Amino acid sequence: MHSVAVLALDDVVPFDMAAPMQVFDWTHLPDGRPGYRVRLCAESPEVRADGGFALRVAHGLDALTEADTIIVPGRSPVAGPPSPRVLAALRDAAAAGTRIASVCVGAFVLAEAGLLDGLRATTHWVAADDLARRFPAVEVQPDVLYVDNGQILTSAGAAAALDMCLHMIRRDLGSAVAAHAARMSVMPLEREGGQAQFIVHDHPPVPRGSTLEPLLEWVEDNLAHEITLGAMAARSGMSERTFSRRFREQTGSTPLQWLLRARVRRAQYLLENTSHPVERVARQAGFGSPTAFRERFRRVVGTTPQAYRAAFHAKDAVPAAAGS
């Protein structure tokens, strides 16, 4: 039987810890036998959980040496650094060939141990920039649900732990067993799109009082119309070359990149809050054609407009008018 050790550190996020335990515990072979033995382990018998309660843990760090897979859940933002003993135990397990996976910001623990150096990794999109800044040897991919490097895996937000665990179950025991585990978890075996569909794509910040503020407000009000670089430059009273340089200086983005991101944001809003057909959404967001809209939307958001609407459409959305 495959052994899974879930490592609970102080300030552990309860859902990050419980989700992998549950999905592996629900996994059974075709003959009914359990597919995994799951153990919760910790450095000390009592662990402080994020949320104001404590956990009594029966297994210590020695359980890591017996595990085939180690899961490292995320921790509260106020959590201190992992102890040298924990980091050493993870390094020893990796050196022994144990599969190690993190949930959400548990990736920071793996990075502290040096286990992500030179590898692709992900974490919750809110923390992705911080992970990349603190650990430059890690190739952070913020738009995916999980990353599988073979021995080392990382997942995004807490729900993405289920995607990663189902992926591991399929690797270990095959698609049929994984599909049953997915049904038990009331989850699709594979979700369309990645973490990008959940990210709030902010515009690059513009300093208050910037000379660009009136222009950007005008752009937001006129997204449904054709907006050219020349038109933006003329409205700002600059040549195209000077305007492009000033725009990048103040926003960190090119005018075209900013405009495309604004149009995608407008399309997301319309998909969430109206029942307008995709073709109308494309027009209202200023895309030249539904095909161009679908291609750009998928590139930025990581999924199709139809799939995005299915996931995020508000129940009280404005219905499409007749003939629209």
Salt bridges, closest charged atoms under 4 A:
ASP10 OD2 - ARG48 NH1 3.96
ASP11 OD2 - ARG48 NH2 2.99
ASP31 OD2 - ARG33 NE 2.70
GLU46 OE1 - ARG56 NH1 3.53
GLU66 OE1 - ARG39 NH1 2.98
GLU112 OE2 - ARG134 NH2 3.02
ASP130 OD1 - ARG133 NH2 2.31
ASP148 OD2 - HIS167 NE2 2.69
ASP148 OD2 - ARG171 NH1 2.77
ASP163 OD2 - ARG191 NH2 2.48
ASP172 OD2 - ARG99 NH2 2.71
GLU190 OE2 - ARG170 NH2 2.84
GLU192 OE2 - ARG298 NH1 3.75
GLU213 OE2 - ARG208 NH1 3.18
GLU220 OE2 - HIS203 NE2 2.86
GLU220 OE1 - ARG266 NH2 3.87
GLU249 OE2 - ARG245 NE 3.92
GLU279 OE2 - ARG294 NH2 3.43
